[in-house]
Amino acid sequence: NVFLSQSELDGLKADLPDKWNYYIDRLSCHIASSGKRYRSHAATIYKWAQEDAARKAPKKGIPDYSCKEGESL
């Protein structure tokens, strides 16, 4: 139930070489279980991949604005 043109599939394989199949299966299960419809299945997969990458990116902590006595910021 995931519809991709050959060029979209080739793009996914090139851009997500280790995960393209995972995202196709994930989208297929999601569509089957929710009944949701998407304009572009390829765009949905790319969006999910970006969101997953952003979640895995290291989070920046609170900046350290401390300084030694006599110094100023």
N, C-alpha and C positions, 0 to 999 in steps of 0.2 A: 504493500500500500504506500510505499515511498516512491515518488516519481521524480526521476532525474534524467536529464538528457545525457548523451554520451560525453559531451564537453563538460557538463557539470560534474559528472562522475570522475572524469579525468582530472579536473581541477581539484576535487576533494582528495584524490589519491596523491596528487603532487603536493598539496598544501598540508595535508594531514596524513602522512604516509603510515603512521603507526596506529591511527585512531579512526580513519574514515569508516571502517566497517562497524566499529563500536557505535558511532554516531548514527549511522543508518539504522542499525538495530534498535537503538534507543528511540529514534524518531518513530519507527514502525510500531514499537510497543506503546509509545505515548499516544499515537493516533488511534490505535486499536482499542486502547483502554478508555480514552477520553472522548473519542469521536470528534476531536477538534480538527479544523481544516486550516491549512496554511497556503498562502499564495505561492510561496517558493520554498520548496523543501531544502534546496541547497542553501538558501539564505538563512533558514532556521538552523541548519547544522553549523554554518559558520558562526552564527550568533552564539549558539551554545558553546562552541569551542572557545570563542573569545571570553565568554563569561567564566568558563572553567579555568582558563589560563589566568584570568584576573584573580580568581579565588586562590590560586596556588602561588601567586606572586608574593614575595615576602612583604609583610606590612611594615611600614615605616613607624618607628616608635616615636615617642615624644622627644622633640629636639632638646639637647642639653645646652642650656643657656648659662651654665655656671661659668664663673671666671675667678681667677685668683685675686687675692686682696691687692688693691691698687690698680687693677685692670678694669676696663669698662667695655661694654658692648657697643 
